[in-house]
Amino acid sequence: MTHEIPRRNFLKAAGVGAAAIPFAGLVTPIAGKPMSGPLRVGLVGCGGRGTGAAMQALAADKDVILYAMGDLFADRLASSHASLQENFQNRVQVEESRRFTGFDAYQKVIAEVDVILFATPPAFRAAHIAAAVEAGLHVFCEKPVAVDAFGVRSVLETAKLARQKGLSLASGFCWRAAYGHRALYDRVHSGGIGEVRHVYATYLTGGLWYKERQPEWTDLEYQLRNWLYYTALSGDHITEQAIHSIDKIMWAKQDVPPVSATALGGRQVRTEAKWGNIYDHFGVLYEWEDGTMGHMQCRQQNGTHMENLDRIVGANGVAFIDGWANHFETTGDFPWKYAGPSNDMYQTEHDELFASIRAGAAMNQGEAMAHSTLAALMGRMSAYTGQRITWEQALNSQEKLTPDHWAFGPGVPAPIAQPGVTKFF
Ligand SMILES: NC(=O)c1ccc[n+]([C@@H]2O[C@H](COP(=O)([O-])OP(=O)(O)OC[C@H]3O[C@@H](n4cnc5c(N)ncnc54)[C@H](O)[C@@H]3O)[C@@H](O)[C@H]2O)c1
């Protein structure tokens, strides 16, 4: 049974802002230039997610044309192009001369299009979106947006520039586009469980893919083909995968940044060199100035219990999400169960992005996506060093994981972090 939330409870619990804003400040329409007619779209990073994002962009708007593509590797670009062409025929107009490979492919794609989709490994994101916004493009970019604080600071600057230019900067934090999630967070922000006191999220899963080394691959090509397992490329799985759970913790708190993170983590099972230098489990306690605590556990270990749950404990009830089972409910004074439609959240992301571009009402999700990324990095920094890390420390961190210039060649990954030995800087 569903109970209406009395208005007085709504006002008491909304606390953080004047009103509960759907999507928690993630979507901020900004006056820009409405766009009509064909929109030329480019894709950079033509792997699984990038190919999916291009399909969603093509499905979102009948006048979207996929016009240019870029990937580090020709084989990845070719298979993505073939699959997109098979599905969308003449709306895929990527002539041979507009298929670019190598580290500078993104610059060449940027020069050809109006809207760009970025789905490379996270290490490249901050520089790529900075160049795209500088060139005046609307951007969709996958999460996470950085692997270190240098990247986060750059994205925060890019978000400001996009705002000044009236450009969209839309993120791949896809759960924010899922109707059941939106309904639940809306209810939480409207006082449905009272003041939020504790948030608990899990991303417990098994291992992911691995690509055997080929004789012709340099060290960096091998690492880039297996980018998930290198902190400098993926940010570690807390940043690459469990960030969805961290983003939902941030959503519960209406994107107010936590004060600190105190984390544990390690490499218990995935210990062979082929798994690079990332950990296989983390547990993080986030603390807010108002006393709220957020607890996140994530694991990538085969044969272990799998779950993706969120629980938000309020003064008068508990909100519960089973992300994989599409189940949303709240208990307490105003019990509620989501009975609305479910949607393809990936498609909704693009439907809303292209509608905003057409309307000249840019979606700027830049600050929220940078903040969720920093929250994940803060957890990693704490687990790697064994120290309590504050938001200010994380934001001002001088640890730089990405080079200024990328080139294939030899390279040994950084040593595996050891709490108490690895220094924060
Ligand atoms: N929102 C989601 O639910 C979701 C799901 C999956 C992946 N992702 C994110 O999408 C991104 C891509 O993940 P994926 O699963 O598609 O990985 P993938 O390995 O399948 O694809 C990445 C592609 O980027 C290419 N690439 C690497 N470096 C590049 C560079 N410098 N320039 C151009 N291309 C480059 C690779 O060759 C590859 O084709 C990651 O950030 C990941 O976290 C998000």
PDBQT file of the ligand as one rigid body, heavy atoms in Angstrom, charges set to zero:
ROOT
HETATM    1  N1  LIG A 501      27.281   3.346 -17.676  1.00  0.00    +0.000 N 
HETATM    2  C1  LIG A 501      27.486   2.063 -17.710  1.00  0.00    +0.000 C 
HETATM    3  O1  LIG A 501      26.674   1.277 -17.247  1.00  0.00    +0.000 OA
HETATM    4  C2  LIG A 501      28.740   1.519 -18.313  1.00  0.00    +0.000 A 
HETATM    5  C3  LIG A 501      28.814   0.179 -18.717  1.00  0.00    +0.000 A 
HETATM    6  C4  LIG A 501      29.997  -0.272 -19.300  1.00  0.00    +0.000 A 
HETATM    7  C5  LIG A 501      31.077   0.586 -19.433  1.00  0.00    +0.000 A 
HETATM    8  N2  LIG A 501      30.987   1.878 -19.014  1.00  0.00    +0.000 N 
HETATM    9  C6  LIG A 501      32.119   2.794 -19.135  1.00  0.00    +0.000 C 
HETATM   10  O2  LIG A 501      32.362   3.035 -20.528  1.00  0.00    +0.000 OA
HETATM   11  C7  LIG A 501      33.755   3.159 -20.767  1.00  0.00    +0.000 C 
HETATM   12  C8  LIG A 501      34.168   2.122 -21.814  1.00  0.00    +0.000 C 
HETATM   13  O3  LIG A 501      33.891   0.819 -21.317  1.00  0.00    +0.000 OA
HETATM   14  P1  LIG A 501      33.709  -0.422 -22.317  1.00  0.00    +0.000 P 
HETATM   15  O4  LIG A 501      33.120  -1.504 -21.499  1.00  0.00    +0.000 OA
HETATM   16  O5  LIG A 501      33.027   0.004 -23.566  1.00  0.00    +0.000 OA
HETATM   17  O6  LIG A 501      35.229  -0.785 -22.626  1.00  0.00    +0.000 OA
HETATM   18  P2  LIG A 501      35.842  -1.392 -23.972  1.00  0.00    +0.000 P 
HETATM   19  O7  LIG A 501      37.214  -1.835 -23.663  1.00  0.00    +0.000 OA
HETATM   20  O8  LIG A 501      34.870  -2.349 -24.571  1.00  0.00    +0.000 OA
HETATM   21  O9  LIG A 501      35.899  -0.110 -24.927  1.00  0.00    +0.000 OA
HETATM   22  C9  LIG A 501      36.823   0.931 -24.798  1.00  0.00    +0.000 C 
HETATM   23  C10 LIG A 501      37.250   1.340 -26.192  1.00  0.00    +0.000 C 
HETATM   24  O10 LIG A 501      38.043   2.529 -26.121  1.00  0.00    +0.000 OA
HETATM   25  C11 LIG A 501      39.151   2.370 -27.013  1.00  0.00    +0.000 C 
HETATM   26  N3  LIG A 501      40.202   3.275 -26.579  1.00  0.00    +0.000 N 
HETATM   27  C12 LIG A 501      41.139   3.103 -25.602  1.00  0.00    +0.000 A 
HETATM   28  N4  LIG A 501      41.895   4.210 -25.483  1.00  0.00    +0.000 NA
HETATM   29  C13 LIG A 501      41.445   5.091 -26.408  1.00  0.00    +0.000 A 
HETATM   30  C14 LIG A 501      41.839   6.390 -26.787  1.00  0.00    +0.000 A 
HETATM   31  N5  LIG A 501      42.843   7.036 -26.176  1.00  0.00    +0.000 N 
HETATM   32  N6  LIG A 501      41.188   6.997 -27.808  1.00  0.00    +0.000 NA
HETATM   33  C15 LIG A 501      40.184   6.361 -28.450  1.00  0.00    +0.000 A 
HETATM   34  N7  LIG A 501      39.769   5.107 -28.147  1.00  0.00    +0.000 NA
HETATM   35  C16 LIG A 501      40.387   4.497 -27.124  1.00  0.00    +0.000 A 
HETATM   36  C17 LIG A 501      39.492   0.899 -26.901  1.00  0.00    +0.000 C 
HETATM   37  O11 LIG A 501      40.281   0.443 -27.958  1.00  0.00    +0.000 OA
HETATM   38  C18 LIG A 501      38.101   0.260 -26.873  1.00  0.00    +0.000 C 
HETATM   39  O12 LIG A 501      37.614   0.016 -28.170  1.00  0.00    +0.000 OA
HETATM   40  C19 LIG A 501      34.432   3.003 -19.402  1.00  0.00    +0.000 C 
HETATM   41  O13 LIG A 501      34.634   4.246 -18.815  1.00  0.00    +0.000 OA
HETATM   42  C20 LIG A 501      33.414   2.233 -18.589  1.00  0.00    +0.000 C 
HETATM   43  O14 LIG A 501      33.522   2.495 -17.212  1.00  0.00    +0.000 OA
HETATM   44  C21 LIG A 501      29.830   2.349 -18.471  1.00  0.00    +0.000 A 
ENDROOT
TORSDOF 0
